Amino acid sequence: MSVRIRLTRMGRTKSPSYRVVVADSRKARDGRFIEILGTYSPQVGDGSFKVDDERALKWLKDGAIPSDTVRSILRKAGILKRFHEMRKPAPKVAAQ
């Protein structure tokens, strides 16, 4: 099963808001999802978003692939930076 972190559309006509969800890539955009990670509202100023850091890191570590828009949101939230630092191996200390 290919798991993706992507957006699901909510809200009214011409006034969208989105949920950041973890879903099987084969499901419809607004279809069944596994877990809700947060929200994104592009209508509010520069784009208001809330994402659960720990759950997002857990899903990234388990191999979930974020969509382009979600990758941008995670980058702004600093979650991708934490994920890459987690994956980077510790520097080796030279023996004397």
N, C-alpha and C positions, 0 to 999 in steps of 0.2 A: 504494500500500500504506500503510495507516494503522498506524503503529508506536506501541506503548504500553509503558510501563515499569510492570510489575505484579508481583503475587506469585504464586508457584506453590507449592502445598502439598506438604510432605514430612512425614516423621515417622510416628509410630504413631497408632492410634485414641485420641482424647482427649488426645493429647500432640503437638499440631502444631508444626511449625517450617516456615518458608517460605524460598524463594529469591526474591531480587529479580531479575527477568529482563526482558529486552527481547524483545517478541514481537509478531507481527502480531495486530492486534485481532480478526481473524476466526478465529483458532485457539482451541482449547479451553483452559480454565484450566490444566490440567496437560499440555497438548499441546506441540507443537513450539515452540521458542524460538530466538532469534537469538544471545543472549549472556547469561551470568550476571553480574550486577553485584555481588551480595552475598547476605547472609543476614539473617533476622529471626526471633527466638525470643520470642514473647509470654509464654511460661511463666516466663521468667527475670526475676524482680523487676519492674521497670518496662518491660521489653521491651528485649532486647539486640539490637543490629543492627550489621552491618559492611557498608559500601558502598564500592566503589572510586570515589573522588571524580573522578578524571580521566576515567574511562570514562562515568560518569553525566553529567558536564558535556558531554562530546562528544555523547552521545545527545540531551541536552536542546537543545544548539545545533543539532543536525541536525533537530529538530522532533518528537522523541518526546514523547508526552503521558503524564505519570504518573497512575496511579490515585489516588483520594483517600487511601488508606492509605500508598501509596508517597510521595505528596506530603508527608504528615505525617512520615514517616521522613527524607526528604531535608531537610525544614525543621529537624528536630532535629539532623541532622548538619551543618547550615550550608551545604549544597550549593546550595539554592535561593537563598540570599542571595548567594553567589558568582556564580551564574548571572545574577541580576538586576543585580548590579554590573557584570558583563561586558557586558550588553546596554545599560546606561545610557550615553548619550553623554557624553564628557568636557565639563566646563564651559567655556564660551567666555570668553576673556580679552578685556576691553574695550580697544579701541585708543585711544591718547591723541592 
